[in-house]
Amino acid sequence: MKLTINSNFQFRVRAIEYAPDGNITLSIDADNSTDGGIYQYRTDLAEQYAMEKVRISLVQYTSDFTESHHVKEKTKSTYQMMLNHLKNYGDIDLEQITTAYLQDFITHMESQGLGRGTVRLYFQKLACVLHHAYKNELFDDRILQRVQRPQKPKDRKCFLSEREVKRLYNIEIPDRQKPIREMFFFSCMTGLRFCDVTKLKWTDIK
């Protein structure tokens, strides 16, 4: 990587801000000027890391990844919740992450009363962050592969008995809610999903 600034004064780098999408911001102090400056350019994070030996925090990298274009708006809240648990657990540099650290993070989330499905979902999001760091040569993906991830919870099938259905049908409800109740019981009797019932037309009934 080569950075050229057309100027007749020398400068030194005061701070480097990075983002997972490759955007780097340099804050510099100019030796022959009263003011410093901020310059932005795009480069490869792996190359920048190799040259500058920047210590990258997992929490900071996760935060930057969450706000980048890699994460859709509808899933940002899930990443943010995972990030909150990561902050409570304890930050660490990417190069210091071990299998034990990640395994203990799973245990930490479970100790907070989170369900197995939620813990599994949050760890999947963290794995996405670490995989992105791996692609930028900032993380050893073999560490992640050795983690025993939470298993997917077994589906618990729940159904109503005929007696329970009759009890529900006999409950007094406001007239405006009765069409919804009729659709619910129609689903119970036919096995159709609610979304399929709403799409039914008279021509579908034979």
N, C-alpha and C positions, 0 to 999 in steps of 0.2 A: 504494500500500500504506500502510495506517495501522495502527500498533501502539499500543494504549492499555493502560497498566498502572495500575490504580487504586491510587494511593499518593500520599502527601503529601511525598515526597522526590524530588529530582532524581537522575538517574543518567547514566552515560556507558557506551557499549558498549566492552567490553574485547576481545572476540573474536567472530567470526561463523563458525560451522561450518555447512556446507551439504551437501546430498545430492541426487543426481539425481532422487529421488522427490518433491522439493519440501519436505522437512523441513529447517527452519532452527533452529539452536540459538544463542541469544544469551547470552553471558556478560557481565554488567554489574557495574560498580562503583557503589555507592550513595554519594552525597556526604554524606547525613545519617544514615548507618548504618554500623556497624562491619563488617558483612558485605555482600558482593555477592550475586549470585544468578544462576541460570540459568533462562531462560524458553524454552519451545519453542512454536512455532506453525507453521502451514503457510501457505505463500505461493507465489507464482509466482517461479521462479528468475530469469526474465528481468527482472521488475520489480525484484527485489532487486538484481540486478547493475547495472541502470541507475541505481538510487538511490545505492548504496553504492560503485560502481566497484570491486567486489571483483576482485582478480586471481586467476583460477582456474587452477591448475596442471593440465596434461593428465594427469599421473600420479595426482594426487589425485582428479580427476573420474572417471578410469577405475576407480580403486580403489573409489570410492563407488558407481559404476554397477554394478560387479561384485557388490557386497554388497547391492544393492537388489533389489526384487521383479521388476525387469525381466529378470533373468538366472535361468534355471532352475538348480537344484542340479547337474544332470548336466553342465552346460556351464561351470560356474564354474571348473573346473580349467583349461579351455582359455583362458579370459579371464585367469586368474592367470599362466599360462605366457607369454602375450602381454605381460602387464604387466611381468613380470620382464625380458623383452627390451627393453621400452620404458624401464625404469629404467636398464639398462646402456647404452642408446643415448644417453639424455640427456633430461631433463625440459624443458618449455617451457610458457608460459602459453597458454591457448586462443586468445587474441587475437593471439598471435605466430606461430601455425602458418602455414606456407607449403607450397606444393606441393613445393618442393625438400626441405623437412624430411621430409615423408611419403615422398617418393621415396627419400631417403637411408635412411630407416628400413627400407624393403624391402631395399635393398642391404646394410644392416647385418645383417639376419637371414640373408640368403643367405651372407654372409661367415662366419657362425657355424656353417656346415655344415648348415643346415636344408634339407630338400628343398623343391622348388617347391610341392608340395601343402600342406606345413605352413606355408610362408610365406604362401601364398594364404589359408589358413584363419585364421591370426593376423591378417592385415590385414583380413579380413572382420569379425572381432570388433572391431578398432579402428574400422572404418568404422561399425559399429553404435553405438559410443560417440559418435563425432563427429556422427552423424545425430541422436542424442538431444540433443546440445548445440545442434545447428542448430535443432531444434524449440523449444528454450528461448531462441533468439535469442542464443546465446553463441558461435556459430561460423558462418563463411561457407561454406556447402555447395559453392559453386563451386570452392573450393580442392581439395576432395576429388574432384570430378568431373574435374579435370585430371590426376590421378595415373594413370600407366600401371601398372595392376595386374598382378600375376603371372597368367599364363595357366594354365588348367587343364591339368595334365599329360595327355598322350595315353595312353589305355589301352593297356597292353601285354598282348596276348593270349598266354597261355602254355598249352600243352597237352602231354600225355604221348603218346609214341609207343606203338604196340602192344608193341614190345619192352620198353619201360620198364615198362609195366603188368604184363607177364609176370614181369619181374624182381622187382617189388614183391610180386606174389602168391606167389612162391616163397620169400620171406624167412620165416625161422622167428620166430614171435612167441608170447607166452604165450596159453594157451587163452582166458583172459578177454578178450583183445583181438580174438579172431578174429571175433566177430559184428560188431564195428565195421569190420573190414577187409572183410567180406562186403558190408556196406552201401556202403562206399566204391567197391568194384568194380562193384556194381550200378548206382551212379550213373554210373560211367565208361561202362558198356555201354548205358545207357538215356538218358543226358543229363539225368536228373532232378537237381535240387538236393538237397543233403543234408536240408534242412528238409522238402522234399516227400516224400522217402523215409520219413522218420520218421512221416509222417501216413498212409502207405499202409495200406489195409485189403484183406482178401482179396476183398471185394466190388468193389474197384477193378480187379481183374485179370480180364480176359475172354479 
